[in-house]
Amino acid sequence: MSYKTYEEYSQPYVDEIKSSYESILKNIGEDTTRNGIVKTPERAAKAMQFLTQGYNMDPKEILLGAMFEEPYDDMVLIKDIELYSLCEHHMLPFFGKVHVGYIPNGKIVGLSKIPRIIDVFARRLQVQERLTHDILECINDTLQPKGVGVVIEAQHMCMMMRGVQKQNSATTTSGFRGEFKNQETRSEFLKLIG
């Protein structure tokens, strides 16, 4: 399935998830016939389908659809890409920014494709560590650049709203391949995103 820029729903999926949300609401003590709640199960089901649509998308297909031959061989950096995902442990949001740099090896990719593949991986139940790795390996395997680096900075609602309740905490993860393992290249990348 290719990348979608609009919301599209599978009604059988919505109906099945809707009944689960109705059960959850009843089990927490909510009146599912109350005016403000009547449509909540369907809205929540549609939201969940949208927030997990990455399972039905192929990020490599997105990159391959916009690869171009180009002799440019200096760093390409796309930074401050907005990130929204759901943690797989509590199904609560985590959000932040992704920074991606790569050094082409004869091929470049349309700039909008990097944020799109981030969305594909983020629209699955995730942990930040795996998300970093998924983005990194997809770019590395598909573009086969001289090097690639990915840094994610995110805040996790599962830490902020429940559990330890640390509202000002942030988590940073990173991954590097090829020339980005070289200290000079990595330092340039980190300075540029700083």
N, C-alpha and C positions, 0 to 999 in steps of 0.2 A: 504494500500500500504506500503510495507516495505521500509527501508532506501535505497536510491540509491547513489552510489558513482560515477556515470557517468551522463552525460547530455542526457536526452531523451525528445523529444518534441512531442506534439500533433499537427499535422499539421492544423487541423481545428481551434484550439486555436490560433496558430501562425498567420494564415491568418486573423482571426477576429481582433486580437490586432494590427497586421501590418497595417490594414486600419485605425485604430484609430491613430496610430503614424503618418501615412501619413497626416491625417487631422491636427494633432497638428503642424507638420512641416510647412504645408502650412499656417496655421493661424498665426504662428509667423513670417512669411515672408520669409521662406526658399524656395529655388527652389528644389523641390523633384526630378528633372531630372538631377541635378548637379552630376558629377562623384563621389564625395566623399560622397554624401547623398543617392544615388539610393538604396543601400542595407541597409541603416540605419533603416528603419521601420522594416524589418525582423529581423535584429540583435537585435534591441531593444525589439521586441516581444519575441524572444527566451530568452533574458536576463531576462525579466519580468517573463516568465514562470519558469525559473530556480530559480529566487529570491523569488518566492512565492510558491514553490513546497511543502512547509510544510503543506498546507491545505489538501493535499492528503496523508499525512502520519500519522500513529498512534504511538505517542511516548511511550505509555504504552506497545505496542507490541514489541518495540525495547528493553525495559528493561526486559520484561518477557522472551524474547528469549535468555537472557544471565544471568539469576539469578542462583546462586549456593548456596547450604547450606554450611555454614562455621561458626564455633564458634567464630571467631574474633569479639571482641567487643570494640575496640578502634577506634578512629577517622580515617576515610579514607578521604583524601583531594586531590582534583584535582584542581589545580589552573592555572591561566593565560591561560584559554581556549579562543581562539580567537572568537570574536563575530562580525558578520556583519548582519545588518537587515535594513529594511526600515520603517521609521516612517509613521504612518497612517495618519498624518495630512498634510504632504507635499510630501509624497512618496520620501523623500530624505534619504540617508543612515545615519545610526548611527553605530558606531563601537567601540570596546573596548575589555575588558576582563571579563570573568566570573570565579568566584571561587566557588566551590561546596565542601562541607564537609558533611559527614554523619557518624553516629555511627550505625553499623549493629545490627540487632536483629535476628541473626541466618541465615541471607542471605546477600550475597554480589552480586554485579553486575560486569560484565566485564568492565574494566576501559574505553574502547573506547565508551561504550554506553552512558556515561554521555555527552561527547561532541556531540554525535549524536542527543540526544534528545534536546540539546540546539539548534542545527541547525534546527531541525523540527520546534520549536517554533519561532526561529529567521527568518525563511523563510516564514513568514506571515507578513502582515502589522501589526506593533506593536507600543506600547508605552513601554518604559523601565520598568515602574512600573508593568504592566501586565506581561511582559516577565519574570521578577523576580518571580512573583507569580506563573505563569504557570510552570516554571521549578521546583520550590519548591514543589508545590502541586503534580506534577506528580511523583517526587521521593518519597515524603512522602506517597502518596496513594498506589503506586505500590510496593515499597520495604518494607514499614511499618517499617522503622528503629527506633531506640531509639530516634534519633534526626537528623535533617538536617538543614544546613545553606547555603544560596546562597547570594553572593554579586556580583553586576555588576557595573563596572566602564566604562563609555562610553562617547564618544564625538558625538555630534549631528550636522550634516551638516546644518540642518534647523536653528540652532543658529549661526553657523559659517559663512555660505555663504549668508544668507538673514536675514531679521528682525534685531535683535540686533547686529549681526556680531561680536560676541565675540569668536575669534579663539582659545583662550586658556582655554575656559570653559570646565568643565567635570561634569558629573552627576554620583552620586553613589546611588544605591538602594540596600536594603538588606531585607532578610526575614529569619525567624528562626522558627523552630518547635521542640517540644519535649525537649530533653536535651540541645539543643542550646539556649533555653530561660534561662538556668542557666548561671549566670554571669561568672563563672569559665570556662565553656565549650566555651561560646561565646568568651571570652577573648583569650583563647588558639587558637581558629580558626582565629580570627582577627590578632593575633600576627604572626601566620604561613603564612597568606596571605600578611602580611605587607611588 
